[in-house]
Amino acid sequence: MRMKTLLVLFSLFAALLLIGADSAPGLLFTDADIAHLKTPEGRAEVIRLAEREKKHKMEVLSLAWRVTGDRKYAEQIRSLLLKECAGKQKKSDWGGGLGGAHKCLDMAIGYDSVREYLSTSDRSAISSAIVERGIRPLLNEWLLGETRMTTLDSMGHNWWSSCVFLPAVAALAVVEDQPCVLPWLERIKTASAEWFTYPGSLLNTKPATFDSNGGFYESVGYANYALSTFLTFRTAWKNVRKDPLPEIPLLEKTGDFFLHACYPNSGGLMSLNFGDSSLHAVGSAPLVWLWANGIRPDRYLWYLRQTADSDYKEAIRRGSPLGLVFFPFAELNKAPDRPDLPHSVLYPDMGWAIMRNSWEKDATMIGIKSGFTWNHAHADAGSFILFHRGENLLIDSGNCWYPHPEYDAYYRQSRAHNVVLFNGEGENPEDTYHGSKFPGTVRHLVDAGPLKYVLADATGPTSQNFIRNYRSFLWIDDVILIIDDLKTFRTGKFEWLLHFDGRTGRKGDDLLISRGKARIAVRPLFPERLAGSFAHDTPERLRLVEKSGLKDHAQNVPVPFYAIVPPGESRVMKFITAILLNPENPPQIERLEAVNAHGVRISRGSRSTEIWLNLLADGRMRHRNSNNTLGGWDTDAYLLAVTSENGKPIRFFVGNGSYLRKEGRVLMDSLKKRFAVRENGTIRFF
């Protein structure tokens, strides 16, 4: 027994050696971090902030005390700490959820800043309460094997991050006074890598925490939140511990997710708002923390320059307490004019694709989502969002406060998104709670400059009705073609949904959508064009049916959206729909029809592109190849696009094909079907 006691004491002593010897405050507001604020101008700014800031009171008081040394701030912090620790202790006093986690962070920042100022009895009372009312209840529920009730498979991954890493910051703050937290910190050290690299669970129907390219499936807003809490902990650990946390190579990719998902425009930065995010969500907090952790690509400065004054509730603004300390003001003049990132990106594990024609403000960007449905990720497999000329014209319906019945009855369900319904159904409505057992995918991203392509497969999440639910996005110059390849188990009605924000009107075959200076035209081409004013004269054409949805973050406000509906019922459907990005000066668009193929010709001046959908390649040919002649070209491709200048072919796109030839000339040859672009005599495979 004596030997066991000695071993425990030795382990605690060894662990204490890993804590920095300097007892000065160093959790987040280290001497080095706040040195730039100890000028007359900096002190004045901090004092002004302390007088007006209400939301982050403990942060700003702690910063004011550290910068000015004025005892009135220390006394206010001491009073707040003692007030929180006073009274009879209750079970899980601050709660085992997000409220308790954030209370831990608040108490940690305050305690760390005034620890030297406090009396011994104050230290004992406050540090003990932080452990017993905050840290222990949270870690008992979320981390410690003796009592833990949750796993990484149990909750949304942003919750786990907050409920473990924020009490961990509190443990770092009190460790010198409460060495009982040392074993917990050692467990959290390994858990930090476990959370980040959680691979998902087959039996529990849960996705990985992060995509292999750094994306976060729960949306931009929740990526901001989850990463912020983790990086707050990582920063505190780096400041007070000598032993490093486990290396996480993927961490360096996470910041770029916020850049790829953003839309820079003249009216302020917007972001893709798939799931429970917001159109104005930003990732400034993770980028500021990444910068503080030494991950500093110049492109982060490009993003931070645009989000420095964001009013997003979870942003780190330069005028906030954390912003004054960590925001890289002095570096912003080094921000590049645009980020050094490609125009297109694929997040294959979470089912997102993003394509844009430029990083300039008010350009065009389309986001496509066909991945996992659960929790904050909606039933939106195959959906898309379009930004154009500074506006979000084709939209996600958004969300509302979670307790409202409309949250799950409408916002999270398929009909609130730009998808295809069959007999009024999309994904199983239960997927938002139980998860999609067969998630969708987004694959085969092609970016060849003015020609871009990606394929979304929504068959899995909609497999109670669909045998095929494929959606191709082919972007050529100023036209985006959306090609839907659909097949169901039984005969029924298809509906092609379109959610928009702006004014609408009809002009010939086009549905016009405009907002501000932005304008697009949506033109159905197959299976037919839109019916005109006298629909009974053209019973074979598509009907434009107005439906009623709900406004983003306003569940009591009805808004219209459209369904494009073919006449009659069928099992197999091919929609080809053009989005014209320059409807004021549109190209000429023609429908082309051939045996076993649908085609579209897009022409402007001396240049034209013929796009062919090979109907023999839609799964009907299984043991034989889908050989066809498309516009004079022999191929087995599912999609073929040939661009010509003055009648001479200059570019070829082959989508899921093994060969392309004409009159003995072979332009592509592969023993497996591939996605490729041939231009200037060079072929690139994607």
Disulfide bonds with the S-S distance in Angstrom:
none
